[in-house]
Amino acid sequence: MDPALCRSLNTMSLELLADYLNVEFTKIDQLYKELLGDQQFLDEINEQIQKVRLTYQKGIFRHSNLESVDWFAIQRIILYILVRLNRPSVCLETGVFYGGTTCFILNALRRNHFGKLISIDLPRNSDDKMSRHYLVGDSEDIPQGLDIGFIVHPAQKERWTLIRGNSLEEIPRLNEKIDLYNHDSDHSFAFIKQEMTLVWEKLNSNALIMADDLDWSNGFYSFCVEKKLYPLIITDNGKSGLKARTGIVKIDHPSRKKKDITG
Ligand SMILES: C[S@@+](CC[C@H](N)C(=O)[O-])C[C@H]1O[C@@H](n2cnc3c(N)ncnc32)[C@H](O)[C@@H]1O
């Protein structure tokens, strides 16, 4: 990663985000800088990385010490900013694996002194993984001796509920209204459509939706067309080329009411 390039690509994406949310860019940039300057969070991440590296050295765990959160995909940085900006009461994420998105959401909730995160992931190395999207490979197998969310530092867990199960079975059991939903579980077309349809019933009228790995199927786009949503699409910050990777939807976005924006 080239840190300067990454920072400037992140900033360009955050300008798009500000425009989409109709929020002053300076407000978004302030939150990005707050995150970049959060030494406690970075120290906690590095502490976890050092523990995990004894058994696992893939992805972000290749590095023994991160000098900045810019090493993470822009999706995580945007999640932090959205949680700080909107102060959601209930966040839901599907797909935890090592806990990249989880720790950014939890860190923002900790700063807010408000709200909680419900995360759903399959039980450790369960058989359901056998039918996953072909791009997954073995990249999401929890290494021996570690548990789901292994980058999440104990000091970040106060506002966290982890549900071990299939999101399609667990979402209907949730009793709360959701303010922010992050999809990062199974990215196959049919699965995304089913998961998003289940969550849709639980969303507050001004909720935010985020989805990762958009390039794995057209499920997210199809859902947006079906519900006439107006999404913002963000490219990755230079680590996987400039693929369209992350989708964000503000479900009460004013453009939603305009005719033929989507569909
Ligand atoms: C891409 S990883 C999540 C990465 C994570 N958000 C992060 O930032 O580190 C996808 C995860 O989705 C989980 N998953 C796949 N199918 C699922 C399902 N039906 N229900 C819940 N979780 C599922 C997998 O077990 C895997 O841990």
The ligand as an SDF file (V2000), in Angstrom:
LIG
                    3D

 27 29  0  0  0  0  0  0  0  0999 V2000
  -15.9950  -11.6740    4.3240 C   0  0  0  0  0  0  0  0  0  0  0  0
  -16.1410  -12.4860    5.8640 S   0  0  0  0  0  0  0  0  0  0  0  0
  -16.5390  -11.1880    6.9170 C   0  0  0  0  0  0  0  0  0  0  0  0
  -15.4210  -10.2180    7.0960 C   0  0  0  0  0  0  0  0  0  0  0  0
  -15.6460   -9.2520    8.2250 C   0  0  0  0  0  0  0  0  0  0  0  0
  -16.7890   -8.4030    8.0330 N   0  0  0  0  0  0  0  0  0  0  0  0
  -14.3990   -8.4160    8.4480 C   0  0  0  0  0  0  0  0  0  0  0  0
  -14.4350   -7.2060    8.1620 O   0  0  0  0  0  0  0  0  0  0  0  0
  -13.4150   -8.9590    8.9200 O   0  0  0  0  0  0  0  0  0  0  0  0
  -17.6240  -13.3600    5.6500 C   0  0  0  0  0  0  0  0  0  0  0  0
  -18.1460  -14.0670    6.8820 C   0  0  0  0  0  0  0  0  0  0  0  0
  -19.5020  -14.3770    6.6230 O   0  0  0  0  0  0  0  0  0  0  0  0
  -19.8260  -15.5440    7.3160 C   0  0  0  0  0  0  0  0  0  0  0  0
  -21.0320  -16.1370    6.7430 N   0  0  0  0  0  0  0  0  0  0  0  0
  -21.1710  -16.7870    5.5860 C   0  0  0  0  0  0  0  0  0  0  0  0
  -22.4100  -17.2390    5.4150 N   0  0  0  0  0  0  0  0  0  0  0  0
  -23.1020  -16.8430    6.4970 C   0  0  0  0  0  0  0  0  0  0  0  0
  -24.4380  -17.0110    6.9300 C   0  0  0  0  0  0  0  0  0  0  0  0
  -25.3100  -17.7100    6.2030 N   0  0  0  0  0  0  0  0  0  0  0  0
  -24.8090  -16.4670    8.0960 N   0  0  0  0  0  0  0  0  0  0  0  0
  -23.9290  -15.7790    8.8590 C   0  0  0  0  0  0  0  0  0  0  0  0
  -22.6400  -15.5840    8.5060 N   0  0  0  0  0  0  0  0  0  0  0  0
  -22.2280  -16.1260    7.3470 C   0  0  0  0  0  0  0  0  0  0  0  0
  -18.5950  -16.4180    7.1570 C   0  0  0  0  0  0  0  0  0  0  0  0
  -18.5500  -17.3950    8.1890 O   0  0  0  0  0  0  0  0  0  0  0  0
  -17.4750  -15.3860    7.2390 C   0  0  0  0  0  0  0  0  0  0  0  0
  -16.9430  -15.3240    8.5330 O   0  0  0  0  0  0  0  0  0  0  0  0
  1  2  1  0
  2  3  1  0
  2 10  1  0
  3  4  1  0
  4  5  1  0
  5  6  1  0
  5  7  1  0
  7  8  2  0
  7  9  1  0
 10 11  1  0
 11 12  1  0
 11 26  1  0
 12 13  1  0
 13 14  1  0
 13 24  1  0
 14 15  1  0
 14 23  1  0
 15 16  2  0
 16 17  1  0
 17 18  1  0
 17 23  2  0
 18 19  1  0
 18 20  2  0
 20 21  1  0
 21 22  2  0
 22 23  1  0
 24 25  1  0
 24 26  1  0
 26 27  1  0
M  CHG  2   2   1   9  -1
M  END
$$$$
